[in-house]
Amino acid sequence: MDMKNHRFLLAARPQGMPKRSDWSYVEEPVREPRNGEVLIKVLYISLDPGMRGWINDRKSYVPPVAVGDVMRALGLGRVIASKNPKFAVGDYVSGMPGTQEYAVSDGNGFFKIDPQTAPLPVYLSALGMPGMTAYFGLLDTGQPKAGDTVVVSAAAGAVGAVVGQIAKIKGCRAVGVAGGEAKCRYLKDELGLDAAIDYKQEEIYQALRQKCPNGIDVYFDNVGGEILDAVLTQINRGARIVICGAISQYNNTGQIKGPSNYLSLLVNRATMKGMLVTDYLPRYPEVMREMAGWIRAGQLKSREHIVDGLENFPEVLVMLFTGENFGKLEIRVAKE
């Protein structure tokens, strides 16, 4: 097999915002799969805020990527050689191939996807980890009821956009917090949210009072920091706060800023609970079918921001933290 694989290896643990020198871009031969293995040609990789935590040398929900190892990344591709009876040449699969052009795997953690049901990039967006995070985080952890006011931060992002739409499907009033006029217009005009708050232009405390006149019943938090603090001043009795992420804090070189208004949880008998989508892996197939039905019915829209070229990975990753992406950020590694 005379093919070359290009891959990004972690060269150093970043201090603050990741930079290109924190990675090594290497070339190596592609090896044949052994018994029980498959060779996958990677077509798309997913860029996710959680990747920043994976390269910190501290305890987390998964072990950190070791210096010298290929950068961990979700993605999808096509099987081009198989010695595993569960997968045939030509199958499209999604899983964790890493930041590289070819991946050899024993198949664990990979599952087949159908490009006839949805375009491939959607399987890293609304029908992938972001969509599953939104579904389980909102419905299982947030437990919204029809008529509730649901607020979601990073609402134009991959997870937040799905949260807002599911809230509407379930009969809630949905308010999204996003950065910039274009993103806020998208939330209202294309996704059908009831209101949007531009945190770059509006004073967040006042905007929440104006756009959530009956208070907040469920808050889905993707950013942490000041926005979480502001929301806590507006929650109703029995409110549910879903802690999904804290992208505003991921590149801090000092202490993480926690909520100073946490006593509002006591006063309002509210709950704040973290969620990890990997806890729900057995339920992925059933929920994917349900969400695919919402897409076919026009109730759920998926937006992807796709950049070509694996070699651009370090700069594309930074887009997550500067707010340059508009939709689920992905790299197209190779043409389908």
N, C-alpha and C positions, 0 to 999 in steps of 0.2 A: 504494500500500500504506500504509494509515493505521494503523500499529501503532507502539507505543513499546517500546524496549528499555531495561531497567535493567541496569547493570553496575557492577562494582567495579574501580576503577583504583588502582594503587599510587601513593600520594601521598608517602610518605617511607619510607626504609629503616628498619625497626624496630631499636630498641636493646633487646635482651632480648626479653621476651614481646611479641608483636604486640598492638596495641591499635587501637580503631576509628579514631582520628585518623590512623593510617598508611594509610588508604584514603579514596578519594572515591567516593561512590555517586551515579552520574549517570544521567540520562535522555536518550535520543536517538532519532530516528526509525529504524525498521527499513528498510533499503534492499532493493530487488529484487535477486535474484541475477543476475549477468551470465552470458554464455556460459561453460559449463564449471563453473558454481558451483551450490551448493545452499543453501537456507535451512532451518536446523534450529531447531525449537522445543525448547529444552533442558528436559528433564523432571527429571533428577537430576544433581547434581555430586558429585564425590568429594572428601573432605577427607583429605589424606595428610600424614604427617610431612615428607616431602620438600619440601612447599610452603614450609616455613620456609627451607630452603636456597636455593630459587629466588629469594627476595627479598633475599638477601645479595649485595653487590657484590664477589664474589670468584670465582675460577676454579672451575668445577664441571663435571659431566658434561653440563650444558646451560647456555646463556647465561642470566644473571640476567634476571628480568623488569625492564624499564626503568621508571623512574619516569614515570608518565603513561599506561602501557599497561594493558590489561585484565589482571587477575590470571589467570595460567595455572592451569587445572584440568582434570582428566579429568572426563568426564561422558558422558551419553547423552541422546538425544532422538529426535524424529520429524521426518522430512523433510516440510516443508509447501509447498515450491516447489522445482522442480528444472529446471536447464538443463544437467545433467550426465547423459549416457546411462547411467552406472553406477548411478544412484540414481533411484528413482521416488517420487513423492509417497506418503506413508504408510509408507515404509520406516523401521524403527527402526535407529538407528546409534549406535555408541560411538566415542569418540575424545577429542579435546582441545578442547572448545568454549569453555573459559574460564568465568570466574565472571560469567555473564550469562544473560539470559532467551532471547535469540535469537543464533544464530551463523551467519554466512555463510562458506562454505568452498569451496575447489576440490575437496574430497573426499579429498585426501591425508591419510592418518593416520586416516581414518574407515573403519569396516567394519560390515557389516550384522549385526544380532543378531536372534534369533528369540524373541519373548516366549512362544512355546508350549513351548520347551525348558526355560526357567526364568523366574521372575519377573524383571522388569527390574533391580531393585536388585542381584540376584545377579551381574549382568554387571559391576558395579563392585566386587564382593567376590570370592567363590571362583572365579568364571569371568572375573574381570577382572585388573587389574594385581596386586592382592595375591595372588590364587591362582597366577598365573603366576610371581610372585616366589618364592613358597613352593616351587612345584614345581621350578623350575630351580635355585634356590639350594640346596635340600636335596639333590636327586637328582644334579645335575650338578656342583655345587661340593662339597657335603658327602659325596657318594658313600657313603651308609649301606649296611651289609650286615645281613641278618637276624641278630638277636641283639644288635646294637649298642645301646648306650645313647645316645639322642639327647636333648639338653637344648635348649629354646628359650625365650628371654626374650620379654617382652610376649606371652605365650602365649595370652591371651584376645583379643588384637588381631586385625586383619584378616589379616595375614600369619602371625603366630604360631599362630593356631588351625588354619590349614590345614597348616602345617608339622607340628604334632603329630599331626594325623590321617593325613597321608601317611606319617609315620614308622610309625604303627601298621599301615597298609595294607601296608607293606613288611616287616613282621615285626620291628620294633625295639621296644625298651623306651623309651617316651616320657615325659619329665619336663618339665613346664611351670612357668615362673616368672611369676607375675602378682601384682597388687596387690589384696588384699582377699579376704575369705572367700567372697563370692558368686562372684567370678571363678574362684577355685580349685575351688570345688564344681562349677561349670560344666565346667571342664576334665576333671574325673574322672567326674562323673555323666552328662554329656551327650555329651562328645566321646570319652570312653573312654581318656583318658591314664592311665598307670600311677601317676603321682604328681604332686602340685602343690606348689609352694613359694610361700608368701605372703611376699614380700620386705618387706611393711610390718609383719609380725608376727614373722617368724622371722629368726634370725641366719643370713645367707646362707651363710657358710662351713660352719657346722655342719649346716645343712639339706642342702647338697649332699653332704656326707659320708654323711649318714643315708639319703638317698633315691637316691643313686647309689653303692651299696656296691661295685660293680665298676668304678668310675671312669666317665669320660665319653669316648665315642668321637667324637661329633659334637656341636658346639655351634653353634646358629643364633642369631646375635647381632643383636638389634634395638635394644638400649639403650645399650651401651657402659658406661663408668664402673665402679663398684664390682662390679657383677654379672659383667662380663667378667673383671675381675681375680680374683674368687673362683673362677670356672670354671677359669681357667688353673692353679689349684693342684690341680685334681682330674682333669686330662685323662690319658688313657692314651697309651701309645706309639703313634705314628702317627695321633694324633687329627687331625681336620679342623675348623677354626674358620671358619665362614662369616660374613663381615662384611656384613650387609645394611643396618644402620642404627645410629644412636647417639642415640636420641631424648632421652636424659638430658643430652645435651651441646648440643642445637641452639640453646638460648636463652642459652647462656653469653655473657657480655660480655667475659670474659677468655680465657685459653688453654684449648683443649680438653684434657680430662684423658685421657691415654693409659694403656695398661696398664703397670703397674709390674712385674707378674709375667711379662713376656714371655720371660724366659729359660727358662721352662717349655717353650716351643716347642723350644728347643735340646735340653734334657735329654730330652724325649720324642720328638724327631724329628718334631714335629708341624708342621702347616701352618696358616697364617691367610691367607685369601684373600677379597678383596672381590668382590661380584657386582652387576651391574646388569641388570635384567630386559629393558631395551631391546636388549641384545645378542642376545636370543632371538626377536625379532619374527617371523622367518620360520616358527618352529615353533609359534606361537600356535594356529593352527587345529587341528592334530593333538592338541595337549595339551588344548585346550578340549573336544574331543570325548571324550577319555579321562576328563577330570574330570567332565564331564556324566554319563558312565556311572557314575562313583562316586557321584554325587549320586542318580541314579535307583535305584541299588542300596542306598542308605541307608548307604554307607560314609563319605560326606563330607557334613558339615553346614555351612551358611552362616548366619551371624547378622549382621544389619544394625541399626545404630542410626541412625534417620532423623529428622531435624529439618525441620520445614516452614518455608519462607520464605527466599528468597535474601537478603532484607534483614538476616538474622541472621548472615550469613557471618563477620564478624570475631569474634563471640563463640563461634560454633560451632568455628572453627579452633582457638581456645585450648583447647577441651575435649580435644584430642589430647594436650596437654602437661600437663594437670592430672589426666589419667586418668579424666575423667568419662564418657567414652564406653564402651559395652559392646558390642563388635562393630564392624563396618565403619561408619565415620562418613560419612553422606551428607546432603545437603540436597535435599529434594523442592522443586524450583523450580516445577513445574506438575503438575497432575493428568494422568494418562495418557489 
